[in-house]
């Protein structure tokens, strides 16, 4: 953003009518550049001065908007230019892909004039303030004073809080009060844990405090809980406050609300019926667990389970009752796995549990506990159901999860062949 000049916005759309509509709305306040294809965009941004913001369509001939965004975010000289996708595409997959490529917002066509103006102003203001804060950070000890001087300007727009060395709140912005639901007078003197969401694990905060108490800046994503019990996600930067003698006196956190982005991400990895992780998430978890296992030399075990005679439920009682059984099974599994286990719906009536740092014998104990609980559970209308379990341990010599899944599937098949409602450990059976 250039000071003392009108912001420059690049409008990218292959339909000149769309460009004219947007230009008519924005021309009173902004200098405008236009491009009708991706190649023209790259040509414009190669010149100085560069645009302060890009409004980017997705569907264009030749290079589409996603490809343009990818190239812009890969180039250091254009990395910091904020991109808002202005498009008729509004499906979850497109939104997730857009945010994944570095977009800061998504405006769907047709749009309201007031909404477009508000989103553009908010984006420019946030990035202007972020740039100012980054410049201040480069001046080291002057950073805290710069933030304090700007407090009056950013109070309404930036989610900001300050604490003493023990984490007790000493100052909050109006934006912080709005998103948290608490009044400023109530927050002052309270520990910052008042907004901590129980989903956030203790190790994250151990690392956070270790970072800031050593005088460094911490940056990460935090899930918080408002006064009314609602959750919200923040992209947060926390840095030490120092006095004129270089002594730390407290900490300041500056945050950006990313709740909508996180909700879209959650939708993309959540099974909509059971609310468990979906297959895509589990496959990604497999890859991450394999990397950890190979790096640290420990193994993990997979538990595959299948609801016995589930087809009979659908055939006898209907698919709505079948769905209710799946939901009850999911809740039972969630309540009986360990905190470190990773649970998901693999497909149909099959569920998968990844047990990190666990031997097959230890996983068998977990599986037996779950099997007993499900067998004793009374399901709505259906009454009693059971599950069969197959267990297999990952081999550190393997490079992907397909072999361990194959072994767990073979163990599950053996469990069904042996009369169902039992746990079979691949490594303790004759295959």
C-alpha positions as CSV (number, residue, x, y, z in Angstrom):
1,X,0.0,0.0,0.0
2,X,1.3,3.4,-1.0
3,X,0.6,6.3,1.4
4,X,-0.8,9.6,0.3
5,X,-2.1,8.1,-2.9
6,X,-5.2,6.3,-4.1
7,X,-5.0,2.5,-3.8
8,X,-4.5,0.7,-7.1
9,X,-6.8,-2.3,-7.8
10,X,-6.3,-4.8,-10.6
11,X,-9.6,-6.2,-12.0
12,X,-9.3,-9.5,-13.7
13,X,-12.2,-10.9,-15.7
14,X,-12.6,-12.2,-19.3
15,X,-16.0,-10.6,-19.5
16,X,-15.7,-6.9,-20.3
17,X,-19.3,-6.2,-19.0
18,X,-18.3,-7.6,-15.6
19,X,-15.2,-5.4,-15.6
20,X,-17.3,-2.3,-16.4
21,X,-19.7,-3.1,-13.6
22,X,-16.9,-3.4,-11.0
23,X,-15.0,-0.4,-12.4
24,X,-18.1,1.8,-12.1
25,X,-18.4,0.9,-8.4
26,X,-14.8,1.3,-7.5
27,X,-13.5,4.2,-9.7
28,X,-14.6,7.0,-7.3
29,X,-12.2,5.8,-4.6
30,X,-9.5,3.7,-6.4
31,X,-7.2,3.8,-9.4
32,X,-8.0,0.8,-11.6
33,X,-6.1,-1.6,-13.8
34,X,-7.8,-4.2,-15.9
35,X,-6.8,-7.6,-17.4
36,X,-8.9,-10.1,-19.4
37,X,-6.6,-13.0,-19.1
38,X,-3.9,-14.5,-16.9
39,X,-1.0,-13.6,-19.2
40,X,-2.0,-9.9,-19.0
41,X,-2.1,-10.1,-15.2
42,X,1.5,-11.4,-15.0
43,X,2.6,-8.7,-17.4
44,X,1.0,-5.9,-15.3
45,X,2.4,-7.1,-12.0
46,X,5.9,-7.3,-13.4
47,X,5.9,-3.5,-13.6
48,X,6.1,-0.9,-10.8
49,X,4.1,0.4,-9.0
50,X,2.3,-2.9,-8.4
51,X,-1.4,-3.1,-7.6
52,X,-2.4,-3.0,-3.9
53,X,-5.2,-5.6,-4.4
54,X,-6.3,-8.0,-7.1
55,X,-9.9,-8.9,-7.8
56,X,-9.5,-12.2,-9.7
57,X,-12.1,-14.3,-11.6
58,X,-11.6,-18.1,-11.7
59,X,-13.1,-19.2,-15.0
60,X,-11.0,-17.7,-17.8
61,X,-9.7,-19.0,-21.1
62,X,-6.1,-20.2,-21.1
63,X,-4.7,-19.6,-17.6
64,X,-7.5,-19.8,-15.0
65,X,-7.7,-17.8,-11.8
66,X,-6.3,-20.6,-9.7
67,X,-3.2,-20.9,-11.9
68,X,-2.7,-17.1,-11.8
69,X,-2.9,-17.0,-8.0
70,X,-0.4,-19.9,-7.8
71,X,2.1,-18.0,-9.9
72,X,1.6,-14.7,-8.0
73,X,2.1,-16.4,-4.6
74,X,5.2,-18.3,-5.8
75,X,6.9,-15.0,-6.8
76,X,8.5,-13.0,-3.9
77,X,7.8,-9.7,-5.6
78,X,4.0,-10.4,-5.8
79,X,3.6,-12.7,-2.8
80,X,2.2,-10.0,-0.5
81,X,-0.4,-8.6,-2.9
82,X,-3.8,-9.6,-1.4
83,X,-6.1,-11.5,-3.8
84,X,-9.9,-11.6,-3.6
85,X,-11.6,-14.1,-5.8
86,X,-14.6,-12.5,-7.5
87,X,-16.4,-15.3,-9.2
88,X,-19.6,-17.2,-9.8
89,X,-18.1,-20.4,-8.4
90,X,-19.1,-20.9,-4.8
91,X,-18.8,-24.7,-4.2
92,X,-16.7,-25.8,-1.1
93,X,-14.0,-27.4,-3.3
94,X,-13.4,-24.1,-5.1
95,X,-13.4,-22.1,-1.9
96,X,-11.0,-24.5,-0.2
97,X,-8.7,-24.4,-3.2
98,X,-8.8,-20.6,-3.4
99,X,-7.8,-20.2,0.2
100,X,-5.2,-22.8,-0.1
101,X,-3.6,-20.8,-2.9
102,X,-3.4,-17.7,-0.6
103,X,-6.6,-15.8,-1.3
104,X,-7.8,-13.6,1.5
105,X,-11.4,-13.5,0.6
106,X,-14.1,-14.9,-1.7
107,X,-16.9,-12.8,-3.2
108,X,-19.5,-14.6,-5.2
109,X,-21.4,-13.2,-8.2
110,X,-23.9,-11.7,-8.2
111,X,-22.7,-9.5,-5.4
112,X,-24.1,-6.6,-3.5
113,X,-22.3,-3.3,-4.2
114,X,-22.1,-2.4,-0.5
115,X,-20.6,-5.9,0.3
116,X,-17.9,-5.6,-2.3
117,X,-16.9,-2.1,-1.2
118,X,-16.8,-3.2,2.5
119,X,-14.7,-6.3,1.8
120,X,-12.2,-4.4,-0.3
121,X,-11.9,-1.6,2.3
122,X,-11.5,-4.2,5.1
123,X,-8.8,-6.1,3.2
124,X,-6.8,-3.0,2.3
125,X,-7.0,-1.7,5.8
126,X,-5.9,-4.9,7.4
127,X,-3.0,-5.4,5.0
128,X,-2.0,-1.7,5.4
129,X,-1.9,-2.2,9.1
130,X,-0.1,-5.5,8.8
131,X,2.5,-3.9,6.6
132,X,2.9,-1.1,9.1
133,X,3.4,-3.6,11.9
134,X,5.9,-5.6,9.9
135,X,7.9,-2.5,9.3
136,X,7.8,-1.7,13.0
137,X,9.0,-5.2,13.8
138,X,12.2,-4.6,11.8
139,X,13.0,-1.8,14.2
140,X,13.2,-4.3,17.1
141,X,12.8,-2.4,20.4
142,X,10.7,0.3,18.8
143,X,8.1,-2.2,17.8
144,X,6.0,-2.1,21.0
145,X,5.9,1.7,21.1
146,X,4.8,1.8,17.4
147,X,1.9,-0.6,18.2
148,X,0.9,1.4,21.2
149,X,0.8,4.6,19.2
150,X,-1.3,2.9,16.5
151,X,-3.8,1.5,19.0
152,X,-6.3,4.2,18.6
153,X,-6.3,3.7,14.8
154,X,-6.6,-0.1,14.8
155,X,-8.9,-0.5,17.9
156,X,-12.0,-1.1,15.9
157,X,-10.5,-3.3,13.2
158,X,-7.7,-5.4,14.7
159,X,-8.3,-8.1,17.3
160,X,-5.6,-7.2,19.8
161,X,-4.8,-7.8,23.5
162,X,-1.9,-7.2,25.9
163,X,-1.1,-9.1,29.0
164,X,1.5,-8.9,31.8
165,X,4.2,-11.5,32.2
166,X,1.8,-13.9,33.9
167,X,-0.8,-13.8,31.2
168,X,-3.3,-11.5,32.9
169,X,-5.0,-9.1,30.5
170,X,-4.0,-5.5,30.7
171,X,-5.5,-4.1,27.5
172,X,-7.9,-5.3,24.8
173,X,-9.2,-3.7,21.6
174,X,-12.8,-3.1,20.7
175,X,-12.5,-5.8,18.1
176,X,-11.3,-8.3,20.7
177,X,-14.3,-7.5,22.9
178,X,-16.7,-7.9,19.9
179,X,-15.5,-11.3,18.9
180,X,-15.1,-12.7,22.4
181,X,-18.4,-11.3,23.7
182,X,-16.9,-9.9,26.8
183,X,-16.8,-6.3,27.9
184,X,-13.4,-4.6,28.4
185,X,-14.0,-3.9,32.0
186,X,-14.7,-7.6,32.7
187,X,-11.6,-8.8,30.8
188,X,-9.0,-6.5,32.5
189,X,-7.2,-8.5,35.2
190,X,-8.5,-11.9,33.9
191,X,-6.1,-14.5,32.7
192,X,-6.0,-14.9,28.9
193,X,-7.2,-18.5,29.4
194,X,-10.7,-17.1,29.7
195,X,-11.1,-17.4,25.9
196,X,-9.1,-20.6,25.5
197,X,-11.1,-23.4,23.8
198,X,-10.8,-26.9,25.3
199,X,-9.9,-28.4,21.9
200,X,-6.5,-26.6,22.1
201,X,-4.0,-29.0,23.5
202,X,-1.5,-28.1,26.3
203,X,1.7,-28.8,24.3
204,X,0.8,-25.9,21.9
205,X,0.8,-23.4,24.8
206,X,3.9,-24.9,26.3
207,X,5.7,-24.1,23.0
208,X,4.0,-20.7,22.8
209,X,5.2,-19.6,26.2
210,X,8.7,-21.0,25.6
211,X,8.9,-18.9,22.5
212,X,7.8,-15.5,23.9
213,X,9.6,-15.9,27.3
214,X,12.8,-16.2,25.3
215,X,12.1,-12.8,23.7
216,X,10.9,-14.2,20.3
217,X,7.7,-13.7,18.4
218,X,5.2,-16.6,18.2
219,X,2.9,-17.0,15.2
220,X,0.1,-19.6,14.8
221,X,-3.6,-20.4,14.7
222,X,-5.7,-20.5,17.9
223,X,-9.2,-21.8,18.5
224,X,-11.0,-19.7,21.1
225,X,-14.4,-19.8,22.8
226,X,-16.6,-16.7,23.3
227,X,-18.6,-15.8,26.3
228,X,-21.7,-17.3,24.6
229,X,-19.9,-20.7,24.0
230,X,-19.3,-20.2,20.3
231,X,-15.9,-21.0,18.9
232,X,-13.8,-18.8,16.6
233,X,-10.4,-19.2,15.0
234,X,-7.6,-16.5,15.0
235,X,-4.4,-16.2,13.0
236,X,-2.3,-14.8,15.9
237,X,1.1,-13.2,16.3
238,X,2.4,-12.7,19.9
239,X,5.5,-10.7,20.7
240,X,7.1,-9.4,23.9
241,X,6.7,-5.8,25.1
242,X,9.9,-4.3,26.3
243,X,10.6,-1.1,28.2
244,X,13.3,1.5,27.4
245,X,15.9,-0.6,29.2
246,X,15.1,-3.7,27.2
247,X,13.3,-5.5,30.0
248,X,10.2,-7.5,29.1
249,X,7.0,-6.1,30.8
250,X,4.4,-8.2,29.0
251,X,3.1,-9.5,25.7
252,X,0.9,-8.3,22.9
253,X,-1.2,-10.4,20.6
254,X,-2.4,-9.2,17.2
255,X,-5.0,-11.5,15.4
256,X,-7.0,-11.9,12.3
257,X,-10.3,-13.7,12.2
258,X,-10.0,-16.9,10.1
259,X,-13.2,-18.6,11.4
260,X,-14.9,-18.9,8.0
261,X,-11.7,-20.3,6.3
262,X,-11.4,-22.9,9.1
263,X,-15.0,-23.9,8.8
264,X,-14.6,-24.5,5.1
265,X,-11.5,-26.6,5.8
266,X,-13.4,-28.6,8.4
267,X,-16.2,-29.3,5.9
268,X,-13.6,-30.7,3.5
269,X,-12.2,-33.2,5.9
270,X,-15.4,-34.2,7.8
271,X,-17.9,-37.0,7.2
272,X,-21.2,-35.1,7.1
273,X,-23.3,-38.0,8.6
274,X,-21.1,-39.1,11.5
275,X,-19.1,-35.8,12.0
276,X,-16.0,-38.0,12.2
277,X,-12.9,-37.4,10.0
278,X,-13.5,-38.5,6.4
279,X,-11.4,-40.8,4.2
280,X,-9.3,-37.9,2.8
281,X,-8.3,-36.8,6.3
282,X,-7.5,-40.3,7.3
283,X,-5.3,-40.8,4.3
284,X,-3.4,-37.6,5.1
285,X,-3.1,-38.7,8.7
286,X,-1.6,-42.0,7.5
287,X,1.1,-40.1,5.5
288,X,1.9,-37.9,8.5
289,X,2.1,-40.8,10.9
290,X,4.4,-42.7,8.5
291,X,6.8,-39.8,8.4
292,X,6.8,-39.5,12.2
293,X,7.3,-43.2,12.6
294,X,10.3,-43.3,10.2
295,X,11.8,-40.2,11.7
296,X,11.6,-41.3,15.4
297,X,11.8,-45.1,14.8
298,X,8.5,-46.0,16.5
299,X,5.6,-47.9,14.9
300,X,1.8,-47.5,15.0
301,X,-1.1,-49.8,14.6
302,X,-4.3,-49.7,12.6
303,X,-7.7,-50.9,13.8
304,X,-10.3,-51.5,11.0
305,X,-13.8,-52.3,12.2
306,X,-17.0,-53.1,10.4
307,X,-20.6,-53.3,11.6
308,X,-21.8,-56.9,11.5
309,X,-24.9,-57.6,9.3
310,X,-25.4,-53.9,8.6
311,X,-27.2,-54.5,5.3
312,X,-30.0,-56.2,7.3
313,X,-30.6,-53.0,9.2
314,X,-31.1,-51.0,6.0
315,X,-33.2,-53.8,4.5
316,X,-35.4,-54.3,7.6
317,X,-35.7,-50.8,9.1
318,X,-34.8,-48.5,6.3
319,X,-31.8,-46.2,5.6
320,X,-32.8,-43.6,8.1
321,X,-32.4,-46.1,10.9
322,X,-29.2,-47.4,9.3
323,X,-27.9,-43.8,9.4
324,X,-28.8,-43.5,13.1
325,X,-26.9,-46.7,13.9
326,X,-23.8,-45.3,12.1
327,X,-24.1,-42.1,14.1
328,X,-24.4,-44.0,17.4
329,X,-21.4,-46.2,16.5
330,X,-19.4,-43.0,15.7
331,X,-20.3,-41.5,19.1
332,X,-19.4,-44.7,20.9
333,X,-16.0,-44.9,19.2
334,X,-15.3,-41.3,19.9
335,X,-16.0,-41.8,23.6
336,X,-13.8,-44.9,23.9
337,X,-10.6,-44.2,22.0
338,X,-7.6,-42.7,23.6
339,X,-6.7,-39.0,23.3
340,X,-3.9,-39.7,20.8
341,X,-5.9,-42.0,18.6
342,X,-7.1,-40.8,15.2
343,X,-10.6,-41.9,14.3
344,X,-12.5,-41.7,11.0
345,X,-15.1,-43.2,8.8
346,X,-13.4,-45.1,6.0
347,X,-16.5,-45.8,4.0
348,X,-20.0,-47.3,4.3
349,X,-20.1,-49.2,7.6
350,X,-16.3,-49.3,8.0
351,X,-14.4,-47.2,10.5
352,X,-10.7,-46.8,11.0
353,X,-8.6,-46.0,14.0
354,X,-4.9,-45.0,13.7
355,X,-3.1,-45.7,17.0
356,X,0.2,-43.8,17.1
357,X,3.2,-45.1,19.1
358,X,1.2,-48.3,19.8
359,X,1.9,-52.0,19.3
360,X,-0.6,-54.4,18.0
361,X,-1.0,-56.0,21.4
362,X,-1.8,-52.6,23.0
363,X,-4.2,-51.8,20.1
364,X,-6.0,-55.1,20.7
365,X,-6.8,-54.0,24.2
366,X,-8.4,-50.8,22.9
367,X,-10.3,-52.8,20.3
368,X,-11.7,-55.3,22.8
369,X,-12.9,-52.4,25.0
370,X,-14.7,-50.9,22.1
371,X,-16.1,-54.3,21.0
372,X,-17.5,-54.9,24.5
373,X,-19.0,-51.4,24.7
374,X,-20.8,-51.7,21.3
375,X,-22.1,-55.2,22.1
376,X,-23.6,-54.0,25.4
377,X,-25.1,-50.9,23.8
378,X,-28.8,-50.7,23.0
379,X,-29.4,-49.0,19.7
380,X,-32.6,-47.1,18.9
381,X,-35.2,-49.5,17.4
382,X,-32.5,-52.0,16.2
383,X,-31.5,-52.8,19.9
384,X,-28.3,-54.9,19.6
385,X,-25.5,-54.7,17.1
386,X,-21.9,-55.9,17.1
387,X,-18.7,-55.1,15.2
388,X,-15.8,-57.1,13.9
389,X,-12.2,-55.8,14.2
390,X,-9.0,-56.4,12.2
391,X,-5.7,-55.1,13.6
392,X,-2.3,-54.7,11.9
393,X,0.9,-53.0,12.8
394,X,2.9,-50.7,10.4
395,X,6.2,-52.1,9.2
396,X,8.9,-49.4,9.3
397,X,10.3,-50.8,6.0
398,X,7.1,-49.8,4.2
399,X,6.7,-46.5,2.4
400,X,3.0,-46.1,2.3
401,X,-0.1,-47.2,4.2
402,X,-1.5,-49.6,1.5
403,X,0.2,-52.7,2.9
404,X,-0.8,-52.2,6.5
405,X,-4.4,-51.5,5.3
406,X,-4.3,-54.7,3.4
407,X,-3.2,-56.6,6.5
408,X,-5.9,-55.0,8.7
409,X,-8.5,-55.8,6.0
410,X,-7.4,-59.4,5.9
411,X,-7.6,-59.6,9.7
412,X,-11.1,-58.1,9.5
413,X,-12.1,-60.7,6.9
414,X,-10.9,-63.4,9.2
415,X,-12.9,-61.9,12.1
416,X,-16.1,-62.1,10.1
417,X,-15.2,-65.6,8.9
418,X,-14.7,-66.7,12.5
419,X,-18.3,-65.8,13.5
420,X,-18.0,-61.9,13.7
421,X,-18.1,-59.8,17.0
422,X,-14.4,-60.5,17.6
423,X,-11.0,-58.9,17.3
424,X,-8.3,-60.5,15.1
425,X,-4.7,-59.4,15.2
426,X,-3.0,-60.1,11.9
427,X,0.4,-60.7,13.5
428,X,-1.0,-63.2,16.0
429,X,-3.0,-65.3,13.4
430,X,-1.9,-67.7,10.8
431,X,-2.3,-66.0,7.4
